[in-house]
Amino acid sequence: MNNDKFINAKQIAQELDISDSYGYKIIRQLNAELRRKGYITLAGRVSRPYFYKRFYDEKKEDK
């Protein structure tokens, strides 16, 4: 199984320089968003692309 598809709380904590417990909180929030959109989620893990989209995707503002 390829683990690159998902990111866990410890990896999020390292990426964002936060505590592991806050990493779990972020995963719960992102998984709740995905469930509202109709996706199936896994406890303690979130889609790596979705994580990066929500944290690093810069949206262009209309001028």
C-alpha positions in Angstrom: 0.0 0.0 0.0 1.3 3.4 -1.0 1.3 5.7 2.1 2.0 8.8 0.0 -1.7 9.2 -0.6 -2.4 10.1 3.0 -0.8 12.2 5.7 -1.1 11.5 9.4 -1.1 13.8 12.5 2.6 13.4 13.2 3.5 14.3 9.7 1.2 17.3 9.8 2.7 18.4 13.1 6.2 18.2 11.6 5.2 20.0 8.4 3.5 22.9 10.3 5.8 22.8 13.4 2.8 22.2 15.8 2.0 19.7 18.4 0.8 16.2 17.5 -2.6 16.9 19.3 -3.1 19.9 17.1 -2.3 17.8 14.1 -5.1 15.5 15.1 -7.5 18.4 15.4 -6.6 19.6 11.9 -7.2 16.0 10.6 -10.7 16.0 12.3 -11.5 19.3 10.7 -10.4 18.4 7.2 -12.1 15.0 7.4 -15.3 16.7 8.5 -15.1 19.0 5.4 -14.6 15.9 3.2 -17.5 14.0 4.7 -19.8 17.0 4.1 -18.7 16.8 0.4 -19.7 13.1 0.4 -16.2 11.5 0.6 -15.3 8.5 2.7 -12.6 9.4 5.3 -10.2 7.5 7.5 -9.7 8.3 11.1 -6.3 9.7 11.9 -5.4 10.3 8.2 -6.4 12.7 5.5 -5.7 12.9 1.8 -2.3 14.4 1.3 -3.4 16.4 -1.8 -6.4 17.8 0.1 -4.2 18.8 3.0 -1.7 20.7 0.8 -4.6 22.3 -1.1 -6.2 23.6 2.0 -3.0 24.9 3.6 -0.8 26.0 0.6 -3.1 26.6 -2.3 -3.0 30.3 -3.1 -6.1 31.7 -4.7 -5.7 34.6 -7.1 -7.7 37.6 -6.0 -9.7 39.7 -8.5 -8.4 43.2 -8.9 
